[in-house]
Amino acid sequence: MKIEFEINNYQLSFINEMIADNLLEPSKATSKENRSFIYLMIEIANKLLKKAIDKRGVKKVFKLSLKYYEAVAVHQFLLLYIDYEQTEKRRVTREIIGIINQKLV
C-alpha cells in the first residue's frame, strides 16, 4: 500500500537534513532491530534525495509517495529526533509528522 502526501521543497530538504544529521552508522547499532531500521532509513533517505534533486527549484507543493512501512519509519524517525525546544525545527518537524500521521490513519 502506498501513502501519498503533499509536501514542499523546504519540508523535503528538512527531512533529508534531519536524516543526514541523526542517522547512525549501521555498524554502531546495538541490535538486529536497530540495524534493520538504520538500513531501512538509508533506503528511504536515498529515495528522498532523488526526489529532492528532481524537484529542486519547484516552488509549489508536490506529491511524495512512500510505501506504508516507509512512511511509518519516517514518522517514527522524526518522533525520535524531534527538537523539544520552541524553534523553527520543532515547528517544521511537527508539521511533517502531522501530514504523515493524517495519511497513516
C-alpha positions in Angstrom: 0.0 0.0 0.0 1.3 3.4 -0.9 0.8 6.6 1.0 0.8 9.9 -0.9 1.0 13.2 0.8 1.8 16.8 -0.3 5.0 18.4 0.8 7.1 21.4 -0.3 10.8 21.7 -1.0 11.6 23.2 2.3 9.9 20.3 4.2 11.6 17.7 2.0 15.1 19.3 2.4 14.4 19.5 6.2 13.6 15.7 6.3 16.8 15.0 4.3 18.9 17.2 6.6 17.4 15.6 9.7 18.1 12.1 8.5 21.7 13.1 7.5 22.4 14.7 10.9 20.9 11.9 13.1 21.2 8.6 11.3 23.8 6.3 12.9 26.3 4.1 11.1 24.9 0.6 10.8 28.0 -0.8 12.5 27.1 1.2 15.6 23.7 -0.4 16.0 23.4 -2.5 19.1 20.7 -4.9 18.0 19.3 -6.5 14.8 16.2 -4.4 15.1 18.2 -1.2 15.2 20.4 -2.2 12.4 17.5 -3.1 10.2 15.8 0.2 11.0 19.0 2.1 10.0 19.2 0.2 6.7 15.6 1.0 6.0 16.2 4.7 6.7 19.2 4.6 4.4 17.0 3.3 1.6 14.3 5.9 2.3 17.0 8.7 2.5 18.2 7.7 -1.0 14.7 7.9 -2.3 14.1 11.3 -0.7 17.3 12.6 -2.0 16.4 11.6 -5.5 13.1 13.3 -5.1 14.8 16.5 -3.8 17.1 16.5 -6.9 14.1 16.1 -9.2 12.1 18.8 -7.5 14.8 21.4 -6.9 13.6 24.8 -7.8 9.9 23.9 -7.6 8.1 26.4 -5.5 4.7 24.6 -5.3 3.8 21.7 -3.2 4.2 18.3 -4.8 3.2 14.7 -4.0 5.5 12.4 -2.3 4.7 8.7 -2.5 6.0 6.3 0.1 5.2 2.7 0.9 3.2 2.4 4.1 6.1 0.9 6.1 8.4 3.7 4.7 6.0 6.4 5.9 5.8 4.7 9.3 9.6 4.6 9.5 9.9 8.3 8.6 7.2 9.2 11.1 9.0 7.2 13.9 12.4 8.7 13.0 11.0 12.2 13.2 9.3 11.5 16.5 12.6 10.1 17.8 14.7 13.1 16.9 12.2 15.9 17.3 13.7 19.1 18.9 11.7 19.9 22.1 12.8 23.5 22.2 10.5 26.1 20.7 12.4 26.5 17.4 11.7 26.5 13.7 13.0 22.9 13.6 10.3 21.8 16.0 7.6 23.6 14.1 8.5 22.1 10.8 9.0 18.6 12.3 5.6 18.7 13.9 4.1 19.9 10.6 5.6 17.0 8.7 4.6 14.5 11.5 1.1 15.8 11.3 0.9 15.4 7.5 2.2 11.9 7.6 0.1 11.0 10.6 -3.1 12.0 8.8 -2.3 9.7 5.9 -1.4 6.7 8.2 -4.8 6.7 9.9 
